[in-house]
């Protein structure tokens, strides 16, 4: 097995781990290479990014609401 060749399970683990720690150069190259050839892992990565953006927006909304800055027109 090549140093840069990873299967979908390994790439999924690395994509999730990069949320908590920086990946090594070899890990980053392996992920990038795999994503260039695997549609399903590319979709998973996109879905994860979408969830992260949604959670960040929700957090901003929750903090905004927490400070009593909510606009209740109803």
ABEGO torsion letter per residue (X at the ends): XBAABBBAAAAAAAAAAAAABBBBAAAAAAAAAAAAABAAAAAAAAAAAAAAAAAAAAAAAAAAAAAGABBBAX
